Amino acid sequence: MPSSRTYQSPLREAQAALTRERILMAAKAYLEKHDLETLSLRHLAELAGVSPPTVYAHFRTVDDLVEAFFNWLSPRLGLRNSLPPLEQFGELPHQLFPNYEAYGALLRNLMNKPSWDRQRTADRGQRHGSWIAAVSEAMPHLTPEQRRRGAKVVSAFFTPTVWRWLVDSGEFEPREAEQVAAWTINALIEALKRDASGLADAAPTKPTRTAVKRKESAR
């Protein structure tokens, strides 16, 4: 009896990978100048120089394309790299900001778009988890809430969002933005070491006498 096992040729797999890369590169070129919401799979096929069925074979829907593009772009930005120890977080702006500059037109056009924000929201558990783990390892004496809050505020300063704010709104030159972000990260880490009490849960406030009287009179 002939075998029912399917065989995928390594050559065919390589060709499929090249086609996928070609499609994603065409999406990149388009999204540097146009909104994500205006891109259709049929138009993407035209831009990539392939047939519509070829694009549909890789991405069934635009949402599939957006997810794939997010996963394609993130490692190119360095956002999937393993984090260094907390003491070395100040080096990350120098490592990551040049990547953001290289993809600057694309990032500026993608940020704050609903479909892109959905991908960032879906990915935040992984990102935040690694940040919190780094702070927890370096500062086990902090409470869980102090670790969570401290990790998020420290790590915000090597993200594309803060890079864009420093360069576009703050009008810093790229090298200045790296320096400012690195200084801020190191300052925040030192602040966490010295006194993280401001990140603890606030103690419940006692009702004032006036509030008590009002409550009693309402009965």
C-alpha positions as CSV (number, residue, x, y, z in Angstrom):
1,M,0.0,0.0,0.0
2,P,1.4,3.5,-0.8
3,S,2.3,5.6,2.2
4,S,-0.2,8.3,3.1
5,R,2.6,10.3,4.8
6,T,3.0,13.7,3.2
7,Y,6.5,15.0,2.3
8,Q,7.4,18.6,2.3
9,S,10.4,19.4,0.1
10,P,13.1,21.5,1.8
11,L,13.3,23.4,-1.5
12,R,9.6,24.1,-1.4
13,E,9.8,25.2,2.2
14,A,12.6,27.6,1.4
15,Q,10.7,29.0,-1.6
16,A,7.6,29.5,0.7
17,A,9.8,31.3,3.2
18,L,11.2,33.6,0.6
19,T,7.7,34.4,-0.7
20,R,6.5,35.2,2.8
21,E,9.4,37.5,3.3
22,R,8.7,39.2,0.0
23,I,5.1,39.8,1.0
24,L,6.1,41.2,4.4
25,M,8.7,43.5,2.8
26,A,6.0,44.8,0.5
27,A,3.8,45.4,3.5
28,K,6.7,47.3,5.2
29,A,7.2,49.6,2.2
30,Y,3.4,50.3,2.0
31,L,3.0,50.9,5.7
32,E,5.9,53.4,5.9
33,K,3.6,55.8,4.0
34,H,0.0,54.5,4.4
35,D,-2.3,53.5,7.2
36,L,-2.6,49.9,8.2
37,E,-6.4,50.0,7.9
38,T,-6.2,50.8,4.2
39,L,-4.1,47.7,3.2
40,S,-6.0,44.8,1.6
41,L,-4.6,41.4,0.9
42,R,-5.4,41.7,-2.8
43,H,-3.6,45.0,-3.0
44,L,-0.6,43.5,-1.1
45,A,-0.4,40.8,-3.7
46,E,-0.1,43.4,-6.4
47,L,2.6,45.2,-4.4
48,A,4.6,42.0,-3.8
49,G,4.2,40.9,-7.4
50,V,2.5,37.6,-6.5
51,S,-1.0,36.3,-7.1
52,P,-3.8,36.9,-4.6
53,P,-4.1,33.1,-3.9
54,T,-0.4,33.2,-2.9
55,V,-1.0,35.9,-0.3
56,Y,-4.1,34.1,1.0
57,A,-2.1,30.9,1.3
58,H,0.1,32.7,3.9
59,F,-2.4,35.0,5.5
60,R,-6.1,34.2,5.5
61,T,-7.2,37.6,6.8
62,V,-5.7,41.0,7.3
63,D,-5.6,40.3,11.1
64,D,-3.4,37.3,10.3
65,L,-1.2,39.6,8.3
66,V,-1.0,42.2,11.1
67,E,0.0,39.5,13.6
68,A,2.6,38.1,11.3
69,F,4.0,41.5,10.6
70,F,4.2,42.3,14.3
71,N,6.1,39.1,14.9
72,W,8.3,39.8,11.9
73,L,9.1,43.4,13.0
74,S,9.6,42.8,16.8
75,P,12.9,40.9,16.6
76,R,14.3,43.4,14.0
77,L,13.7,46.1,16.5
78,G,15.5,44.0,19.2
79,L,12.3,43.6,21.2
80,R,12.6,39.8,21.4
81,N,16.2,39.9,22.7
82,S,16.7,38.4,26.2
83,L,16.9,41.1,28.8
84,P,20.2,41.8,30.6
85,P,20.4,42.0,34.4
86,L,18.7,45.0,35.9
87,E,22.0,46.8,36.5
88,Q,22.6,46.8,32.7
89,F,19.2,48.2,31.7
90,G,20.8,51.6,31.2
91,E,22.6,50.2,28.1
92,L,19.4,49.2,26.3
93,P,18.6,52.6,24.8
94,H,22.0,52.6,23.2
95,Q,21.3,49.2,21.8
96,L,17.6,49.6,20.8
97,F,17.1,53.3,19.8
98,P,19.2,52.9,16.6
99,N,16.9,50.1,15.5
100,Y,13.9,52.4,16.1
101,E,15.6,55.1,14.1
102,A,16.1,52.6,11.2
103,Y,12.4,51.7,11.2
104,G,11.3,55.2,12.2
105,A,8.9,56.0,9.4
106,L,7.3,52.6,9.8
107,L,6.9,52.9,13.6
108,R,5.5,56.4,13.4
109,N,2.9,55.2,11.0
110,L,1.9,52.1,13.0
111,M,1.7,53.6,16.4
112,N,-1.7,54.3,17.9
113,K,-3.5,52.4,15.1
114,P,-6.3,50.2,16.5
115,S,-5.1,47.0,14.8
116,W,-1.5,47.5,15.9
117,D,-2.5,48.4,19.4
118,R,-4.3,45.1,19.6
119,Q,-1.1,43.3,18.9
120,R,0.8,45.3,21.5
121,T,-1.9,44.5,24.0
122,A,-1.7,40.8,23.2
123,D,2.1,40.8,23.6
124,R,2.3,42.8,26.8
125,G,2.0,39.9,29.2
126,Q,5.3,38.4,27.8
127,R,7.0,41.8,27.8
128,H,5.9,42.9,31.3
129,G,6.6,39.5,32.7
130,S,10.3,39.7,31.7
131,W,10.6,43.2,33.0
132,I,9.1,42.3,36.4
133,A,11.3,39.1,36.6
134,A,14.4,41.2,36.2
135,V,13.4,43.6,39.0
136,S,12.3,40.8,41.2
137,E,15.6,39.0,40.9
138,A,17.6,42.1,41.6
139,M,15.4,43.4,44.4
140,P,13.6,40.5,46.2
141,H,13.0,42.7,49.2
142,L,10.3,44.7,47.3
143,T,6.7,43.8,47.5
144,P,5.0,42.4,44.4
145,E,3.3,45.7,43.7
146,Q,6.5,47.6,44.1
147,R,8.2,45.2,41.7
148,R,5.4,45.5,39.1
149,R,5.2,49.2,39.2
150,G,8.9,49.8,39.4
151,A,9.6,47.4,36.5
152,K,7.1,49.0,34.2
153,V,8.2,52.6,34.8
154,V,11.9,51.7,34.4
155,S,11.3,49.7,31.3
156,A,9.2,52.3,29.6
157,F,12.3,54.3,28.8
158,F,13.7,51.8,26.3
159,T,10.5,51.3,24.4
160,P,9.6,52.6,20.9
161,T,6.9,54.8,22.5
162,V,9.3,56.7,24.7
163,W,11.9,56.9,21.9
164,R,9.4,58.6,19.7
165,W,8.3,61.0,22.5
166,L,11.9,62.0,23.2
167,V,12.8,62.5,19.5
168,D,9.5,64.0,18.2
169,S,8.0,65.8,21.2
170,G,11.2,66.4,23.2
171,E,13.1,67.4,20.0
172,F,16.2,65.5,21.2
173,E,18.8,64.4,18.6
174,P,19.0,60.6,18.4
175,R,22.2,60.3,20.4
176,E,20.7,62.7,23.0
177,A,17.6,60.6,23.3
178,E,19.7,57.6,24.0
179,Q,21.7,59.5,26.7
180,V,18.5,60.9,28.3
181,A,16.8,57.5,28.4
182,A,19.8,55.7,29.8
183,W,20.3,58.4,32.5
184,T,16.6,58.1,33.4
185,I,16.7,54.3,33.7
186,N,19.8,54.4,35.9
187,A,18.2,57.1,38.1
188,L,15.0,55.1,38.5
189,I,16.9,52.0,39.4
190,E,18.9,53.9,42.1
191,A,15.6,55.3,43.4
192,L,14.2,51.8,43.7
193,K,17.2,50.8,45.7
194,R,17.1,53.7,48.0
195,D,13.4,53.9,48.8
196,A,10.5,52.3,46.9
197,S,7.9,53.1,49.5
198,G,6.2,55.5,47.2
199,L,5.3,52.5,45.0
200,A,3.6,50.5,47.8
201,D,-0.1,50.3,48.1
202,A,-1.5,53.4,49.9
203,A,-2.8,52.8,53.4
204,P,-6.6,53.1,53.7
205,T,-7.6,56.5,54.8
206,K,-9.6,56.9,58.0
207,P,-13.0,58.7,57.5
208,T,-12.9,62.3,58.8
209,R,-15.2,63.4,61.6
210,T,-17.3,65.4,59.1
211,A,-17.8,62.3,56.9
212,V,-18.8,60.3,60.0
213,K,-21.4,62.9,61.1
214,R,-22.8,63.0,57.6
215,K,-23.2,59.3,57.5
216,E,-24.8,59.2,61.0
217,S,-27.3,62.0,60.0
218,A,-28.2,60.1,56.8
219,R,-29.5,57.2,58.9
